[in-house]
Amino acid sequence: MSDPVGHQGPAASGPVPAAENVEYRVAHLQDRLAAEELAELGVRTEMRAGAVVVTGTVPSAQCREILLRVVREELAGLTVHSDIVVADATRPDHAEEL
């Protein structure tokens, strides 16, 4: 389940970012996710085949939307794939049979 985030490919108004710049931007994204409103440490970001992949689990749909907004802000102009899952924290509707 991968849904693209932000722009696909380099920004139309600027040159292709250098690899160091991409790594810096990914590191800055990780810092923001850990320190700001989400304090989300369960999300991983890594480079794969020229794209940034964001994976992990968040507690609610609202957290997922905030996370994707932050990713779009930090990584605008880059190819990004996200696989963010919302944890199901509802009570079971029946007893577990062992």
CORHU-V397083 format. One record per backbone hydrogen bond with DSSP energy under -0.5 kcal/mol. CO is the residue of the C=O (numbers start at 1). NH is the residue of the N-H. If there is no record, write none. Layout:
BEGIN
CO|NH / CO|NH
END
This chain:
BEGIN
1|3 / 3|82 / 5|80 / 7|9 / 11|14 / 18|22 / 19|23 / 20|24 / 21|25 / 22|26 / 23|27 / 24|28 / 25|29 / 26|30 / 27|31 / 28|32 / 29|33 / 30|34 / 31|35 / 32|36 / 33|40 / 39|41 / 42|57 / 44|55 / 46|53 / 48|51 / 51|48 / 52|81 / 53|46 / 53|55 / 54|83 / 55|44 / 56|85 / 58|87 / 60|64 / 61|65 / 62|66 / 63|67 / 64|68 / 65|69 / 66|70 / 67|71 / 68|72 / 69|73 / 70|74 / 71|75 / 73|76 / 75|78 / 78|80 / 79|52 / 80|5 / 81|54 / 82|3 / 83|56 / 83|85 / 85|58 / 85|87 / 87|89 / 96|98
END
